[in-house]
């Protein structure tokens, strides 16, 4: 049973930092890419970052230079380090894994990030 579980969200002041975690189970984690998405109130879900099975990373323009995605294949966990946070980063953050063998997207339950003074 595939499971993705996000954690690490919270309330932070502008300019602050948070580190999100996505713990994965139920599939061969090391051979799959993992993505982070976010959804702000009243907006569509948007892609934030991806880390491939080989460790390559890509980011949406609005977070480049501020966010860093990484993975630990021993702990089956992907991280999203978020620095210099802005109010517009406020959203529910979700991790996602697409399993080709099942042609299925899996999502976690999300973790709330609120950037406010």
N, C-alpha and C positions, 0 to 999 in steps of 0.2 A: 504494500500500500504506500503510494507516493505521498509524502508530506513535506510541506515547506512551512517553516514557522519563523516569522519575523519577531524581532525584539529590539529594544534600544531607543525607541521613540520617547518623546517627552516635550516639555516646554523649555525653550532656550531663548535668550535675548539675542537681538541682532548682533552679528559679529561672532557669535559663539559657535561651538562645535558639538556634534553628536556622532556616535558611531552606531550604525544599525548592523544587526546580524540576521542572517537567514540560515537556519539550520535545516538541512535536507536529510531525508531518509526514504528508503523504499526503492531506490534506483542506484545505478552505478554513477555516483556523483562525479567522479574524476573525468569522465568522458563527455560530459555535457556542459554547454554554456549556460550561464545564469544571467538573468536580467533584473534590473530594478526599474520599476515604474512608480509613478505617483499620480494621485488624483486630488486636486484641490476642490473645495466646495463650488458647485455649480459649473465645473469644467470637466472635460473629457480626460480619461486616463492618458498620461503621456509617458513615453519611454524616457528613462534617465541615463542608464548606463548598462553595459554588457561586459562580461568577462568570458572569454572562450575557454574551452577545455585546455588549450595550450597557454592560457594566461594573457592573451591579447585583450586590450581594453579599449572601449570607445565610449564617448559621452555626448549627450546632447549639448548644444552650444552654451546654453544658459548656466551649466554647472562646470564647464571646463576650467581647470585651474583651481577649483574649490573643492570638488568631490573626488574621491579616489575609491575605486572598487578593487577588491582583492579576494583571494580564496585560499582556504586551508583544506587540502584534500585529505588530510588525516582526520580532521574534525568534521568533514563534510559540511563546511560552513562558508558562506560568502559574506563579506563585510562591505559596508558603504560608509567610508569616513567622510563626513560632511563638515567643512570648515567655512568660515566667513559667511555664516548663514544669514539669509535675508528674509524679510516677511513673506516675500513671494515664493519662498521654498515651503511654506506651510501647506501640508497635504497629508493624506494617508499614503504611506509608502508600502509597495508590494514587491515581493520577489516572485520570479517566474522562471520556470524551466519548461522547455519544449522537448518532449521525448519523441524522436523520430520513429522509433519502433512501434509506438502506439498512436502516432499522429495526433498527439494530445498535448494541450497546454495545461500545466499545473500552476496554481497560484496559492500563495499563502493568504492568511487572514488579514494582513496589513498591520501597520503600526503607525500611530498618529505622531506627526512632527508639527509642532507649533512654534513659530518664531515671532516673538512679540515682546515688547518692553512693558 
